[in-house]
Amino acid sequence: MPQIIPTAQRAMQVFEVFARERRPLTNSELARFLGLADSSCSDLLHTLREAGYLLRTPRSRTFYPTTRLLDVAQRIGATDPVLAFATEALELLTKGSSETSMCGILDGQRVKIVACQESPRALRYVLQPGVFVDVHATGLGKALLGAMPEHEADALIDALPMTPVTGRTIVDREALRGQVAEGRARGWHEAIDEGSEGVMALAIAGPVDGRLAALSIVGPIHRLRQQRDAYGELLIAARADLFG
């Protein structure tokens, strides 16, 4: 079982104090805010200063963060953590199913595909990252609805245009609510012949970096129907592992 390291926690709390106070602070002030002895706080601030994350003014001897933390955060933010998560998650799903897997996030009233891992099979379904699909007609969309608080999901369903994409697309809002509830109880969601003819998708969703992201296994209906239960179990196990 992983353990919490108090020193690392205190180091992050130093920056939270500065963000709240928005001014240079003395060692004694920081010690009081952090609930530390002056000597322990001094050691912590000295360590952060030596690492380049704090500066100390020469006359008043107060501390304030340098721009190093911002620089590091900007470099981290240059790579979308959802994409990094999706790349590894989709490799696991495609390896376990031999079908295409996709990751999508909610963007307005549609789902944006952020990553796609192609099936090694000759007959496969693929969407390129950046493509938008409908919430009500896809496994990804239903999974995102199922992962939201119910009042948020209801509000989004009320706002959706519910445009038919195929002859089997659900266009009734109450029917969509019923499917989302079923998927929530089952542990995964599905769309059959709704967003694209001849295509079936099974999906889950959960939080990634403060946002909801959905993962799906997608392929021809005849293949996914045969493996529906097995892929459902794969997704339930993946949800516990990937989303906690």
MARBA-3410 file (N, C-alpha, C, O; in Angstrom, 1 decimal):
244
0.8,-1.2,0.0,0.0,0.0,0.0,0.9,1.3,0.0,1.7,1.4,0.9 ~ 0.7,2.2,-1.0,1.5,3.4,-1.0,1.3,4.2,0.2,0.2,4.3,0.8 ~ 2.3,4.9,0.7,2.3,5.7,1.8,2.4,7.2,1.5,3.1,7.6,0.5 ~ 1.8,8.1,2.3,1.9,9.5,2.1,3.2,10.0,2.7,3.5,9.6,3.8 ~ 4.0,10.8,1.9,5.3,11.3,2.4,5.0,12.7,2.9,4.8,13.6,2.1
5.0,13.0,4.2,4.6,14.3,4.8,5.5,15.4,4.2,4.9,16.5,4.0 ~ 6.8,15.2,4.0,7.6,16.3,3.5,7.2,16.7,2.1,7.2,17.9,1.9 ~ 6.9,15.8,1.3,6.5,16.1,-0.1,5.1,16.9,0.0,4.9,17.9,-0.8 ~ 4.3,16.5,0.9,3.0,17.2,1.0,3.2,18.6,1.5,2.5,19.5,1.0 ~ 4.1,18.8,2.5,4.4,20.1,3.0,5.0,21.0,1.9,4.6,22.2,1.8
5.8,20.5,1.0,6.4,21.3,0.0,5.3,21.8,-1.0,5.4,23.0,-1.4 ~ 4.3,21.0,-1.3,3.2,21.5,-2.1,2.4,22.5,-1.4,1.9,23.5,-2.0 ~ 2.2,22.3,-0.1,1.4,23.3,0.7,2.1,24.6,0.8,1.4,25.7,0.9 ~ 3.4,24.7,0.7,4.1,26.0,0.7,3.6,26.8,-0.5,3.3,28.0,-0.3 ~ 3.4,26.2,-1.7,3.0,27.0,-2.8,1.5,27.3,-2.7,1.0,28.4,-3.2
0.7,26.5,-2.1,-0.7,26.8,-1.9,-0.8,28.0,-0.9,-1.7,28.8,-1.1 ~ 0.0,28.1,0.1,0.0,29.3,1.0,0.3,30.6,0.2,-0.3,31.6,0.3 ~ 1.4,30.5,-0.7,1.7,31.7,-1.5,0.6,32.1,-2.4,0.3,33.2,-2.6 ~ -0.1,31.1,-3.0,-1.2,31.3,-3.9,-2.3,32.0,-3.2,-3.0,32.9,-3.7 ~ -2.5,31.7,-1.9,-3.6,32.3,-1.1,-3.2,33.6,-0.6,-4.1,34.6,-0.7
-2.0,33.8,-0.1,-1.6,35.1,0.5,-1.2,36.1,-0.6,-1.4,37.3,-0.4 ~ -0.6,35.7,-1.7,-0.2,36.6,-2.8,0.7,37.7,-2.3,0.6,38.8,-2.8 ~ 1.7,37.3,-1.5,2.7,38.3,-1.1,3.9,37.5,-0.5,3.8,36.4,-0.2 ~ 5.1,38.2,-0.5,6.2,37.6,0.2,6.0,37.3,1.6,5.2,38.0,2.3 ~ 6.5,36.2,2.1,6.3,35.8,3.5,7.6,35.4,4.2,8.5,35.0,3.6
7.6,35.7,5.5,8.8,35.3,6.3,8.7,33.9,6.7,7.7,33.2,6.5 ~ 9.8,33.4,7.2,9.8,32.0,7.6,8.8,31.8,8.8,8.1,30.8,8.8 ~ 8.8,32.7,9.7,7.8,32.6,10.8,6.4,32.5,10.3,5.6,31.8,10.9 ~ 6.0,33.4,9.4,4.7,33.4,8.8,4.3,32.1,8.2,3.3,31.5,8.4 ~ 5.2,31.6,7.4,5.0,30.3,6.7,4.9,29.2,7.7,4.1,28.3,7.6
5.7,29.2,8.7,5.7,28.2,9.8,4.3,28.2,10.4,3.8,27.1,10.7 ~ 3.8,29.4,10.7,2.5,29.4,11.3,1.4,28.9,10.4,0.5,28.2,10.8 ~ 1.4,29.3,9.1,0.4,28.9,8.2,0.5,27.3,8.0,-0.6,26.7,7.8 ~ 1.6,26.8,8.1,1.8,25.3,7.8,1.7,24.5,9.1,1.7,23.3,9.0 ~ 1.7,25.2,10.2,1.7,24.4,11.5,3.0,23.7,11.8,3.0,22.6,12.3
4.1,24.3,11.4,5.4,23.7,11.6,6.2,24.6,12.6,6.0,25.7,12.9 ~ 7.2,23.9,13.2,8.2,24.7,14.0,9.0,25.5,13.1,9.3,25.2,11.9 ~ 9.5,26.7,13.6,10.3,27.6,12.7,11.5,26.9,12.1,11.9,27.1,11.0 ~ 12.2,26.0,12.9,13.4,25.3,12.4,13.0,24.4,11.3,13.8,24.3,10.3 ~ 12.0,23.6,11.4,11.6,22.7,10.4,11.1,23.4,9.1,11.5,23.0,8.0
10.4,24.5,9.3,10.0,25.3,8.1,11.3,25.9,7.4,11.3,26.0,6.2 ~ 12.2,26.4,8.2,13.5,26.9,7.6,14.2,25.9,6.8,14.7,26.2,5.7 ~ 14.2,24.7,7.2,14.9,23.6,6.4,14.1,23.4,5.1,14.7,23.2,4.1 ~ 12.8,23.4,5.2,12.0,23.2,4.0,12.2,24.3,3.0,12.3,24.0,1.8 ~ 12.1,25.5,3.5,12.3,26.7,2.6,13.7,26.7,2.0,13.9,27.1,0.8
14.7,26.3,2.8,16.1,26.3,2.3,16.2,25.3,1.2,16.9,25.5,0.2 ~ 15.6,24.1,1.3,15.6,23.1,0.3,15.0,23.6,-1.0,15.5,23.4,-2.1 ~ 13.8,24.2,-0.9,13.1,24.7,-2.1,13.9,25.9,-2.7,13.9,26.0,-4.0 ~ 14.5,26.7,-1.9,15.4,27.8,-2.5,16.6,27.2,-3.2,16.9,27.7,-4.3 ~ 17.2,26.2,-2.7,18.4,25.6,-3.3,18.0,24.9,-4.6,18.7,24.8,-5.6
16.7,24.4,-4.7,16.3,23.8,-5.9,15.8,24.8,-6.9,15.4,24.4,-8.0 ~ 15.8,26.1,-6.6,15.4,27.1,-7.5,13.9,27.4,-7.6,13.5,28.2,-8.4 ~ 13.1,26.9,-6.6,11.7,27.2,-6.6,11.3,28.4,-5.7,10.2,28.9,-5.8 ~ 12.2,28.9,-4.9,12.0,30.0,-4.0,13.1,31.0,-4.1,14.3,30.6,-4.4 ~ 12.9,32.3,-3.9,13.9,33.3,-3.7,13.7,33.9,-2.4,12.6,33.9,-1.9
14.8,34.5,-1.9,14.7,35.2,-0.6,15.3,36.6,-0.8,16.4,36.8,-1.4 ~ 14.5,37.6,-0.4,14.9,39.0,-0.6,16.1,39.3,0.3,16.1,38.9,1.5 ~ 17.0,40.2,-0.1,18.2,40.4,0.7,18.0,41.2,1.9,18.8,41.0,2.9 ~ 17.1,42.1,1.9,16.9,43.0,3.1,15.9,42.5,4.0,16.1,42.4,5.2 ~ 14.7,42.3,3.5,13.6,41.9,4.4,13.6,40.4,4.8,12.9,39.9,5.7
14.4,39.6,4.0,14.6,38.2,4.2,13.2,37.4,4.1,13.0,36.4,4.8 ~ 12.4,37.9,3.2,11.1,37.2,3.0,11.3,36.3,1.8,12.3,36.4,1.0 ~ 10.4,35.3,1.6,10.5,34.3,0.6,9.3,34.5,-0.4,8.3,35.0,-0.1 ~ 9.6,34.2,-1.7,8.5,34.2,-2.7,8.9,33.2,-3.8,10.1,33.1,-4.1 ~ 7.9,32.6,-4.4,8.2,31.6,-5.5,8.9,32.3,-6.7,8.5,33.4,-7.1
9.8,31.6,-7.3,10.4,32.0,-8.6,9.4,31.5,-9.7,8.4,31.0,-9.4 ~ 9.8,31.8,-10.9,9.0,31.3,-12.1,9.2,29.9,-12.5,8.7,29.4,-13.4 ~ 10.1,29.2,-11.7,10.5,27.9,-12.1,9.3,26.9,-12.1,9.1,26.1,-13.0 ~ 8.5,27.0,-11.0,7.3,26.2,-10.9,6.4,26.4,-12.1,5.8,25.4,-12.7 ~ 6.2,27.6,-12.5,5.3,28.0,-13.7,5.9,27.4,-14.9,5.2,26.8,-15.8
7.3,27.5,-15.1,7.9,26.9,-16.3,7.7,25.4,-16.4,7.4,24.9,-17.4 ~ 7.9,24.8,-15.2,7.7,23.3,-15.2,6.3,22.9,-15.5,6.0,22.0,-16.3 ~ 5.3,23.7,-14.9,3.9,23.4,-15.2,3.5,23.6,-16.6,2.7,22.8,-17.2 ~ 4.1,24.6,-17.3,3.8,24.9,-18.7,4.3,23.8,-19.6,3.7,23.4,-20.5 ~ 5.5,23.3,-19.2,6.1,22.2,-20.0,5.2,21.0,-19.9,5.0,20.2,-20.9
4.8,20.7,-18.7,3.9,19.6,-18.5,2.6,19.7,-19.2,2.1,18.8,-19.9 ~ 2.0,21.0,-19.1,0.8,21.2,-19.8,0.8,21.2,-21.3,-0.2,21.1,-21.9 ~ 2.0,21.3,-21.9,2.1,21.3,-23.3,1.7,19.9,-23.9,1.3,19.8,-25.1 ~ 1.7,18.9,-23.1,1.3,17.6,-23.5,0.0,17.3,-22.7,0.0,17.2,-21.5 ~ -1.1,17.0,-23.5,-2.4,16.8,-22.8,-2.3,15.5,-22.1,-2.1,14.4,-22.7
-2.5,15.5,-20.8,-2.5,14.2,-20.0,-3.5,13.2,-20.4,-3.3,12.0,-20.2 ~ -4.7,13.7,-20.9,-5.7,12.8,-21.4,-5.2,12.0,-22.6,-5.5,10.8,-22.7 ~ -4.4,12.6,-23.4,-3.8,11.9,-24.6,-2.8,10.8,-24.1,-2.8,9.7,-24.6 ~ -2.0,11.2,-23.2,-1.0,10.2,-22.6,-1.8,9.0,-22.0,-1.4,7.9,-22.2 ~ -2.8,9.3,-21.2,-3.6,8.3,-20.6,-4.3,7.4,-21.7,-4.2,6.2,-21.6
-4.9,8.1,-22.7,-5.6,7.3,-23.7,-4.7,6.4,-24.5,-5.1,5.3,-24.8 ~ -3.5,6.8,-24.8,-2.6,6.0,-25.6,-2.3,4.7,-24.9,-2.4,3.6,-25.6 ~ -2.0,4.7,-23.6,-1.8,3.4,-22.9,-3.0,2.6,-22.7,-3.0,1.4,-22.8 ~ -4.1,3.3,-22.3,-5.4,2.6,-22.1,-5.9,1.9,-23.3,-6.4,0.8,-23.2 ~ -5.8,2.5,-24.5,-6.3,1.9,-25.7,-5.5,0.8,-26.1,-6.0,-0.2,-26.7
-4.2,0.8,-25.9,-3.3,-0.3,-26.2,-3.8,-1.5,-25.4,-3.8,-2.7,-25.9 ~ -4.1,-1.3,-24.1,-4.6,-2.4,-23.3,-5.9,-3.0,-23.8,-6.1,-4.2,-23.9 ~ -6.9,-2.1,-24.2,-8.2,-2.6,-24.7,-8.1,-3.3,-26.0,-8.7,-4.4,-26.2 ~ -7.3,-2.8,-26.9,-7.1,-3.4,-28.2,-6.4,-4.8,-28.1,-6.7,-5.7,-28.8 ~ -5.4,-4.8,-27.2,-4.7,-6.0,-27.0,-5.6,-7.1,-26.4,-5.5,-8.3,-26.8
-6.5,-6.7,-25.5,-7.4,-7.7,-24.9,-8.6,-8.1,-25.7,-9.2,-9.1,-25.5 ~ -8.9,-7.3,-26.8,-10.1,-7.6,-27.6,-9.8,-7.8,-29.1,-10.6,-8.4,-29.8 ~ -8.6,-7.4,-29.5,-8.3,-7.4,-31.0,-9.2,-6.6,-31.8,-9.3,-6.8,-33.0 ~ -9.9,-5.7,-31.1,-10.8,-4.7,-31.8,-10.3,-3.3,-31.7,-9.4,-3.0,-30.9 ~ -10.8,-2.4,-32.5,-10.4,-1.0,-32.4,-10.9,-0.5,-31.1,-12.0,-0.8,-30.6
-10.1,0.4,-30.5,-10.6,1.1,-29.3,-10.4,2.6,-29.4,-9.5,3.0,-30.2 ~ -11.2,3.3,-28.8,-11.2,4.8,-28.9,-11.4,5.5,-27.6,-11.9,4.9,-26.6 ~ -10.9,6.7,-27.5,-11.1,7.6,-26.4,-11.7,8.9,-26.8,-11.4,9.5,-27.8 ~ -12.7,9.3,-26.1,-13.4,10.6,-26.4,-13.7,11.4,-25.2,-13.9,10.8,-24.1 ~ -13.8,12.7,-25.3,-14.2,13.6,-24.3,-15.3,14.5,-24.7,-15.5,14.7,-25.9
-16.1,15.0,-23.8,-17.2,15.8,-24.1,-16.7,17.2,-24.6,-15.9,17.8,-23.9 ~ -17.2,17.7,-25.7,-16.8,19.0,-26.2,-18.1,19.7,-26.7,-18.6,19.5,-27.8 ~ -18.7,20.5,-25.8,-20.0,21.1,-26.0,-21.0,20.0,-25.9,-21.2,19.4,-24.9 ~ -21.8,19.9,-27.0,-22.9,18.9,-27.0,-22.5,17.7,-27.9,-23.4,16.9,-28.3 ~ -21.2,17.5,-28.2,-20.7,16.3,-28.9,-19.5,15.7,-28.3,-19.0,16.2,-27.3
-19.2,14.6,-28.8,-18.0,13.9,-28.2,-16.8,14.0,-29.2,-17.0,13.8,-30.4 ~ -15.7,14.4,-28.7,-14.5,14.6,-29.6,-13.6,13.4,-29.4,-13.2,13.0,-28.3 ~ -13.3,12.8,-30.5,-12.3,11.6,-30.4,-10.9,12.2,-30.2,-10.4,13.0,-31.0 ~ -10.3,11.7,-29.2,-8.9,12.2,-28.9,-7.8,11.2,-29.2,-6.7,11.6,-29.4 ~ -8.2,9.9,-29.3,-7.2,8.9,-29.7,-8.0,7.7,-30.2,-9.1,7.4,-29.8
-7.3,6.9,-31.1,-7.9,5.7,-31.7,-6.8,4.7,-31.9,-5.7,5.0,-32.5 ~ -7.0,3.5,-31.4,-6.0,2.4,-31.6,-6.7,1.4,-32.5,-7.7,0.8,-32.2 ~ -6.1,1.2,-33.7,-6.8,0.4,-34.7,-6.7,-1.1,-34.4,-5.7,-1.6,-33.9 ~ -7.7,-1.8,-34.8,-7.7,-3.3,-34.7,-6.7,-3.9,-35.7,-6.6,-3.3,-36.8 ~ -6.1,-5.0,-35.4,-5.2,-5.6,-36.3,-6.0,-6.4,-37.4,-5.4,-6.9,-38.4
-7.3,-6.5,-37.2,-8.1,-7.3,-38.1,-8.3,-6.5,-39.4,-8.3,-5.3,-39.5 ~ -8.5,-7.2,-40.5,-8.7,-6.6,-41.8,-10.0,-5.8,-41.9,-10.0,-4.6,-42.4 ~ -11.1,-6.3,-41.3,-12.4,-5.6,-41.2,-12.4,-4.9,-39.9,-12.6,-5.5,-38.8 ~ -12.3,-3.6,-39.9,-12.3,-2.8,-38.6,-12.9,-1.5,-38.9,-13.1,-1.0,-40.0 ~ -13.3,-0.8,-37.7,-13.9,0.5,-37.8,-12.9,1.5,-37.2,-12.3,1.2,-36.1
-12.6,2.6,-37.8,-11.6,3.6,-37.4,-12.1,5.0,-37.5,-12.8,5.3,-38.5 ~ -11.9,5.8,-36.5,-12.1,7.3,-36.6,-10.8,8.0,-36.3,-10.1,7.6,-35.4 ~ -10.5,9.1,-36.9,-9.3,9.8,-36.7,-9.5,10.8,-35.5,-10.6,11.3,-35.3 ~ -8.5,11.0,-34.7,-8.5,12.0,-33.6,-9.0,13.3,-34.2,-8.5,13.8,-35.3 ~ -9.8,14.0,-33.4,-10.3,15.3,-33.9,-11.7,15.2,-34.5,-12.4,16.3,-34.6
-12.2,14.0,-34.8,-13.5,13.8,-35.3,-14.5,14.0,-34.2,-14.3,13.6,-33.1 ~ -15.7,14.5,-34.5,-16.8,14.7,-33.5,-17.9,13.6,-33.8,-18.2,13.4,-35.0 ~ -18.4,13.0,-32.8,-19.6,12.1,-32.9,-20.7,12.5,-31.9,-20.4,13.3,-31.0 ~ -21.8,12.0,-32.2,-23.0,12.4,-31.4,-23.0,11.7,-30.0,-22.7,10.5,-29.9 ~ -23.4,12.4,-29.0,-23.5,11.8,-27.7,-24.6,10.7,-27.6,-24.3,9.7,-27.1
-25.8,11.0,-28.2,-26.9,10.1,-28.0,-26.8,8.8,-28.9,-27.5,7.8,-28.7 ~ -25.8,8.8,-29.9,-25.8,7.7,-30.8,-24.5,6.9,-30.7,-24.3,6.0,-31.5 ~ -23.7,7.1,-29.6,-22.5,6.4,-29.5,-22.3,5.8,-28.1,-22.9,6.3,-27.1 ~ -21.5,4.7,-28.0,-21.2,4.2,-26.7,-20.4,5.2,-25.9,-20.6,5.3,-24.7 ~ -19.5,5.9,-26.5,-18.7,6.9,-25.8,-19.6,7.9,-25.2,-19.4,8.3,-24.0
-20.6,8.4,-25.9,-21.5,9.5,-25.4,-22.3,9.0,-24.3,-22.5,9.7,-23.3 ~ -22.9,7.7,-24.4,-23.7,7.2,-23.3,-22.9,6.9,-22.1,-23.3,7.1,-20.9 ~ -21.6,6.5,-22.2,-20.7,6.3,-21.1,-20.4,7.6,-20.4,-20.4,7.6,-19.1 ~ -20.2,8.7,-21.1,-20.0,10.0,-20.5,-21.2,10.4,-19.7,-21.1,10.9,-18.6 ~ -22.4,10.2,-20.3,-23.6,10.6,-19.6,-23.8,9.7,-18.3,-24.2,10.2,-17.3
-23.4,8.5,-18.4,-23.5,7.6,-17.2,-22.5,7.9,-16.1,-22.8,7.6,-15.0 ~ -21.4,8.6,-16.5,-20.4,8.9,-15.5,-20.7,10.3,-14.9,-20.0,10.7,-13.9 ~ -21.6,11.1,-15.4,-21.9,12.4,-14.9,-22.9,12.3,-13.7,-23.6,11.3,-13.6 ~ -22.9,13.3,-12.8,-24.1,13.4,-11.9,-25.4,13.4,-12.7,-25.4,14.0,-13.7 ~ -26.4,12.7,-12.1,-27.6,12.5,-12.9,-28.2,13.9,-13.4,-28.8,13.9,-14.4
-28.2,14.9,-12.5,-28.8,16.2,-12.9,-28.1,16.8,-14.1,-28.7,17.4,-14.9 ~ -26.7,16.6,-14.1,-26.0,17.1,-15.3,-26.3,16.3,-16.5,-26.4,16.9,-17.6 ~ -26.4,15.0,-16.4,-26.7,14.2,-17.6,-28.1,14.5,-18.1,-28.3,14.6,-19.3 ~ -29.1,14.7,-17.2,-30.4,15.1,-17.6,-30.4,16.4,-18.3,-31.1,16.5,-19.4 ~ -29.7,17.4,-17.8,-29.6,18.7,-18.5,-29.0,18.6,-19.9,-29.5,19.2,-20.8
-28.0,17.8,-20.0,-27.4,17.6,-21.3,-28.3,16.9,-22.3,-28.4,17.3,-23.5 ~ -29.0,15.8,-21.8,-29.9,15.1,-22.7,-31.0,16.0,-23.2,-31.4,16.0,-24.3 ~ -31.5,16.9,-22.3,-32.5,17.9,-22.7,-32.1,18.8,-23.8,-32.9,19.3,-24.6 ~ -30.7,19.1,-23.8,-30.2,20.1,-24.7,-29.7,19.4,-26.0,-29.5,20.2,-27.0 ~ -29.6,18.1,-26.1,-29.2,17.5,-27.3,-30.2,17.6,-28.4,-31.4,17.5,-28.2
-29.7,17.8,-29.7,-30.6,17.8,-30.8,-31.3,16.5,-31.2,-32.3,16.5,-31.8 ~ -30.7,15.4,-30.7,-31.2,14.0,-30.9,-31.5,13.8,-32.4,-32.5,13.2,-32.8 ~ -30.6,14.2,-33.3,-30.7,14.0,-34.7,-30.4,12.5,-35.1,-29.4,11.9,-34.6 ~ -31.3,11.9,-35.9,-31.0,10.5,-36.3,-29.8,10.4,-37.2,-29.6,11.2,-38.1 ~ -28.9,9.4,-36.9,-27.7,9.2,-37.7,-27.9,8.0,-38.6,-27.5,8.0,-39.8
-28.5,7.0,-38.0,-28.9,5.8,-38.8,-30.4,5.5,-38.5,-31.0,6.2,-37.8 ~ -30.9,4.4,-39.1,-32.3,4.1,-38.8,-32.6,3.6,-37.4,-33.7,3.5,-37.0 ~ -31.5,3.3,-36.7,-31.6,2.7,-35.3,-31.2,3.7,-34.2,-31.1,3.4,-33.1 ~ -30.9,5.0,-34.6,-30.5,5.9,-33.7,-31.6,6.3,-32.7,-32.7,6.5,-33.2 ~ -31.3,6.3,-31.4,-32.3,6.7,-30.4,-32.6,8.2,-30.5,-31.7,9.0,-30.4
-33.8,8.6,-30.7,-34.2,10.0,-30.8,-35.2,10.4,-29.7,-35.6,11.5,-29.6 ~ -35.5,9.4,-28.9,-36.4,9.7,-27.8,-35.6,9.9,-26.5,-34.8,9.1,-26.1 ~ -35.8,11.1,-25.8,-34.9,11.4,-24.7,-35.1,10.4,-23.5,-34.2,10.1,-22.8 ~ -36.4,10.0,-23.3,-36.6,9.1,-22.2,-36.0,7.7,-22.5,-35.5,7.1,-21.5 ~ -36.0,7.3,-23.7,-35.4,6.0,-24.1,-33.9,6.1,-23.8,-33.3,5.2,-23.4
-33.3,7.3,-24.2,-31.9,7.5,-23.9,-31.6,7.4,-22.4,-30.6,6.8,-22.0 ~ -32.4,8.1,-21.7,-32.2,8.1,-20.2,-32.3,6.6,-19.7,-31.5,6.2,-18.8 ~ -33.2,5.9,-20.2,-33.3,4.5,-19.8,-32.1,3.7,-20.1,-31.6,2.8,-19.3 ~ -31.5,3.9,-21.3,-30.3,3.1,-21.7,-29.1,3.5,-20.9,-28.3,2.7,-20.5 ~ -29.0,4.8,-20.6,-27.9,5.3,-19.7,-28.0,4.7,-18.3,-27.0,4.3,-17.8
-29.2,4.6,-17.8,-29.4,4.0,-16.5,-29.1,2.5,-16.5,-28.5,2.0,-15.5 ~ -29.5,1.8,-17.6,-29.1,0.4,-17.7,-27.6,0.2,-17.7,-27.1,-0.7,-17.1 ~ -26.9,1.1,-18.5,-25.5,0.9,-18.6,-24.8,1.3,-17.3,-23.8,0.6,-16.9 ~ -25.3,2.2,-16.6,-24.8,2.6,-15.3,-24.9,1.4,-14.3,-23.9,1.2,-13.6 ~ -26.0,0.8,-14.3,-26.2,-0.4,-13.4,-25.4,-1.6,-13.8,-24.9,-2.3,-13.0
-25.2,-1.8,-15.1,-24.4,-2.9,-15.7,-22.9,-2.8,-15.5,-22.2,-3.7,-15.3 ~ -22.5,-1.5,-15.6,-21.1,-1.2,-15.5,-20.4,-0.8,-16.8,-19.2,-0.4,-16.8 ~ -21.1,-0.9,-17.9,-20.7,-0.4,-19.2,-21.9,-0.1,-20.1,-23.0,-0.6,-19.8 ~ -21.6,0.7,-21.1,-22.7,1.1,-22.0,-22.4,0.6,-23.4,-21.3,0.2,-23.8 ~ -23.5,0.7,-24.2,-23.4,0.1,-25.6,-24.2,0.9,-26.6,-25.2,1.6,-26.2
-23.8,0.9,-27.8,-24.5,1.5,-28.9,-24.4,0.5,-30.1,-23.3,0.0,-30.4 ~ -25.6,0.1,-30.6,-25.6,-1.0,-31.7,-26.3,-0.4,-32.9,-27.5,-0.1,-32.9 ~ -25.5,-0.2,-34.0,-26.0,0.3,-35.2,-26.6,1.7,-35.1,-27.5,2.0,-35.9 ~ -26.2,2.5,-34.2,-26.8,3.8,-33.9,-26.0,5.0,-34.5,-26.6,5.9,-35.0 ~ -24.7,4.9,-34.3,-23.9,6.0,-34.8,-23.3,5.8,-36.2,-22.9,6.7,-36.9
-23.2,4.5,-36.6,-22.7,4.1,-37.9,-23.3,2.8,-38.2,-23.3,1.9,-37.3 ~ -23.7,2.6,-39.4,-24.4,1.3,-39.8,-23.5,0.1,-39.7,-22.3,0.2,-40.2 ~ -23.9,-0.9,-39.1,-23.1,-2.2,-39.0,-22.1,-2.1,-37.9,-21.3,-3.1,-37.8 ~ -22.1,-1.1,-37.1,-21.0,-0.9,-36.0,-21.6,-1.0,-34.6,-22.7,-0.5,-34.4 ~ -20.9,-1.7,-33.7,-21.3,-1.8,-32.3,-20.2,-1.3,-31.5,-19.0,-1.5,-31.8
-20.5,-0.7,-30.3,-19.5,-0.2,-29.4,-19.9,-0.4,-28.0,-21.1,-0.3,-27.6 ~ -19.0,-0.8,-27.2,-19.1,-1.0,-25.7,-18.2,0.0,-25.1,-17.1,0.2,-25.5 ~ -18.7,0.7,-24.0,-17.9,1.8,-23.5,-18.0,2.0,-22.0,-19.0,1.6,-21.4 ~ -17.0,2.6,-21.4,-16.9,3.0,-20.0,-16.4,4.5,-20.0,-15.9,5.0,-21.0 ~ -16.5,5.1,-18.8,-16.0,6.5,-18.7,-15.6,6.7,-17.2,-16.1,6.1,-16.3
-14.7,7.7,-17.0,-14.3,8.0,-15.7,-13.4,9.3,-15.7,-13.2,9.8,-16.8 ~ -13.0,9.8,-14.6,-12.3,11.0,-14.5,-10.8,10.9,-14.9,-10.1,9.9,-14.4 ~ -10.3,11.8,-15.7,-8.9,11.9,-16.0,-8.5,13.3,-16.0,-9.0,14.1,-16.8 ~ -7.6,13.7,-15.1,-7.1,15.1,-15.0,-8.2,16.1,-14.9,-8.2,17.1,-15.5 ~ -9.2,15.7,-14.0,-10.3,16.6,-13.8,-11.4,16.7,-14.8,-12.3,17.4,-14.7
-11.3,15.8,-15.9,-12.3,15.7,-16.9,-12.8,14.3,-17.1,-12.1,13.4,-16.7 ~ -14.0,14.2,-17.6,-14.5,12.8,-17.9,-13.9,12.4,-19.3,-14.0,13.2,-20.3 ~ -13.4,11.2,-19.3,-13.0,10.6,-20.6,-13.6,9.3,-20.7,-13.8,8.5,-19.8 ~ -14.0,8.9,-22.0,-14.7,7.7,-22.2,-13.8,6.8,-23.1,-13.1,7.3,-24.0 ~ -13.8,5.5,-22.9,-13.1,4.5,-23.6,-14.1,3.5,-24.2,-15.0,3.1,-23.5
-13.9,3.1,-25.5,-14.8,2.1,-26.1,-14.0,1.1,-26.9,-12.9,1.3,-27.4 ~ -14.6,-0.1,-27.0,-14.2,-1.1,-27.9,-15.3,-1.1,-29.1,-16.5,-1.1,-28.8 ~ -14.8,-1.0,-30.3,-15.7,-0.7,-31.4,-15.3,-1.7,-32.6,-14.2,-2.0,-32.8 ~ -16.4,-2.2,-33.2,-16.2,-3.2,-34.3,-17.5,-3.6,-35.0,-18.5,-3.1,-34.6 ~ -17.4,-4.5,-35.9,-18.6,-5.0,-36.6,-19.5,-5.6,-35.6,-19.1,-6.3,-34.7
-20.8,-5.4,-35.9,-21.8,-5.9,-34.9,-21.7,-7.4,-34.7,-21.8,-7.9,-33.6 ~ -21.5,-8.2,-35.8,-21.5,-9.7,-35.7,-20.4,-10.2,-34.8,-20.5,-11.1,-34.1 ~ -19.2,-9.5,-34.8,-18.1,-9.9,-34.0,-18.3,-9.5,-32.5,-18.1,-10.3,-31.6 ~ -18.8,-8.2,-32.3,-18.9,-7.8,-30.9,-20.1,-8.4,-30.2,-20.0,-8.6,-29.0 ~ -21.1,-8.8,-30.9,-22.2,-9.5,-30.3,-21.8,-10.8,-29.7,-22.2,-11.3,-28.7
-20.9,-11.5,-30.5,-20.4,-12.8,-30.0,-19.6,-12.7,-28.8,-19.5,-13.6,-27.9 ~ -18.9,-11.6,-28.6,-18.0,-11.4,-27.5,-18.5,-10.3,-26.5,-17.7,-9.8,-25.6 ~ -19.8,-10.0,-26.5,-20.3,-8.9,-25.7,-20.1,-9.1,-24.2,-19.6,-8.1,-23.6 ~ -20.3,-10.2,-23.7,-20.1,-10.4,-22.3,-18.6,-10.4,-21.9,-18.3,-9.8,-20.9 ~ -17.8,-11.0,-22.7,-16.4,-11.0,-22.4,-15.8,-9.6,-22.5,-15.0,-9.2,-21.6
-16.2,-8.8,-23.5,-15.7,-7.5,-23.6,-16.3,-6.6,-22.5,-15.6,-5.7,-22.0 ~ -17.5,-6.9,-22.1,-18.0,-6.1,-20.9,-17.2,-6.4,-19.7,-16.9,-5.4,-19.0 ~ -16.8,-7.6,-19.4,-16.0,-7.9,-18.3,-14.6,-7.2,-18.4,-14.1,-6.8,-17.4 ~ -14.1,-7.2,-19.7,-12.8,-6.6,-19.9,-12.9,-5.1,-19.5,-12.0,-4.5,-18.9 ~ -14.0,-4.4,-19.9,-14.2,-3.0,-19.7,-14.4,-2.7,-18.2,-13.8,-1.8,-17.6
-15.1,-3.6,-17.5,-15.3,-3.4,-16.0,-14.0,-3.5,-15.3,-13.7,-2.7,-14.4 ~ -13.2,-4.5,-15.7,-11.8,-4.6,-15.1,-11.0,-3.4,-15.4,-10.2,-3.0,-14.6 ~ -11.1,-3.0,-16.7,-10.2,-1.8,-17.1,-10.7,-0.5,-16.3,-9.8,0.3,-16.0 ~ -12.0,-0.4,-16.1,-12.5,0.8,-15.4,-11.9,0.8,-14.0,-11.5,1.9,-13.5 ~ -11.9,-0.3,-13.3,-11.4,-0.4,-11.9,-9.9,-0.1,-11.9,-9.4,0.6,-11.0
-9.2,-0.5,-12.9,-7.7,-0.3,-13.0,-7.4,1.1,-13.4,-6.5,1.7,-12.9 ~ -8.1,1.6,-14.4,-7.7,2.9,-15.1,-8.3,4.1,-14.3,-7.7,5.2,-14.2 ~ -9.5,4.0,-13.8,-10.2,5.1,-13.2,-10.2,5.0,-11.7,-10.7,5.9,-11.0 ~ -9.8,3.9,-11.2,-9.8,3.7,-9.7,-11.2,3.4,-9.2,-11.4,3.2,-8.0
END
